[in-house]
Amino acid sequence: MRRSRRLAALVASAAATGMALSACSTQPAQDDGTTITVWSLENLTERTAATQRIIDGFTEETGIEVELVGVDENQLGQLIMSSAAAGTLPDVIGAVPLSSVRQMASNDLLNTEAATRIVADLDPGTFNERALELTGDGDARLAVPSDAWTQLLVYRTDLFEEAGLAPPTTYADIEKAAAALDAPGMDGISLATDPGDAFTQQSFEYVALANGCDLVAPSDGVALDSPECRRAFSFYGDLVTQYSASGAQTVDSTRATYFAGRSAMIVWSSFLLDELAGLRADALPSCPRCQDDPRWLADNSGVVAAVQGPDGAAPAQFGEVTSWAVTTTAHEESSRAFVEHMLGEGYADWFGMAPEGKFPARNGTPEDPDRFQRAWDESEAGVDTRAPLSEVFPQEVLDQQRNGLTRMRRWGITEGRGALIGATMGELPVPRAISAMAGGQISADEAAEQAHEDVTAIQTSLQ
């Protein structure tokens, strides 16, 4: 689900067998220019409706009909497998995460020429450079970057100020604050430990990158047993066993604990911001002070984007870039026209449906270089209640979203290990190790070793 922020990935069994799709029909469809099929991972009801309105404008302008199909992120891999085998891939897929882009590329399911042409038509200079780097492979353009969300550490400024604590920007400051604020009825921090949820890996990768821990080594081996990674596992383990709620903690339970006013810190994606501001009725803050003032928690929360560990060379930012992917069987001309519309006339409406988690990867147009940056500033977040983020959060929080995309880092993507990343998101060896560590079955060192061995086995299966 988009609301759960889970990364999509092709399932591990597909990775292990290479999906054997090269033998399937992947010839481009004859482009009759009349109808294309578009899958979108933005499948929540209100976002599907917003996307359909953009599509209606595209069809009115071009005459090209678009069949929109909402797809759950967790089902994307299986759907791609079955559709590729049957020769029924969609023309375009929207909101595709980086791991899935790389996995599709490793199985020759992406029309890289179409993606290259789209970026060229729109002008590469209008895109964020980091977004282009993350969605490319050397000279090959795998997909067209659309928007991004960033991982955040959100904390209670009122509690921090009362205790005289520094903002939680380093391992030391985070652990000091968690220890100082942990008390009956108040967890020091809310962190994910669910073994079956990619949200747990997102949360850990955010912490691991901060300490210079990478999934892969320059020698092409797996590096999860490095000193930097062992320290990251130890740090995460101390937090979840000493200062977080017991039991498996999920994307929903961590948010619920913070929203109830029973946690001093939480690691979550920027999609939290509209909910934190009381703009979504099905995920309202429930703290005692929030009953009379839905924005009380937002007013008393601070945001840290990049964190640094003792072994990290600099603060590190984790996040996700989602893209438009054109498949190898697409009606190419019609598909290119559609994607260019979604990044042109329809772009502000696309990222405006959820600006808190859809920062534009395209800054503007050659004629108006800051057009989409300004549009994002003016976008209203929320579902049941709408309000500009600038009315709820200080400018520094909005600036962190801009800077987050530019300095975003990810395990293995730019090192050419995207297929491995996609496969690990299918089997989730890191969340399994974290869960066992959180439950006291294994130590932090054993968790690092278990994750290292499991990812190494996945890597071997891909060779």
Secondary structure, DSSP 4 states (H G I P E B T S, - for coil): -TTTTPPP---HHHHHHGGG-TTS--PPPP--SSEEEEEES--SHHHHHHHHHHHHHHHHHH--EEEEEE--GGGHHHHHHHHHHHT---SEEEEE-HHHHHHHHHTT-B-HHHHHHHHHHH-GGGB-HHHHHHTEETTEE-SEEEEEEEEEEEEEHHHHHHHTPPPS-BHHHHHHHHHHH-BTTBBS-B----TT-HHHHHHHHHHHHHTT--SB-TTSSB-TTSHHHHHHHHHHHHHHHHSS-SS---HHHHHHHHHTT-BSEEEEETTHHHHHTT--GGG---SGGGTT-TTHHHHTEEEE--BB-TT-SS-BEEEEEEEEEEBTTS-HHHHHHHHHHHTTTTHHHHHHTSGGG-EESB---SSSTTHHHHHHHHPEE-SSS-EEHHHHS-HHHHHHHHHHHHTEE-SSTTTT-HHHHHHHHHH-HHHHHHHHHHTTSS-HHHHHHHHHHHHHHHHHHH-
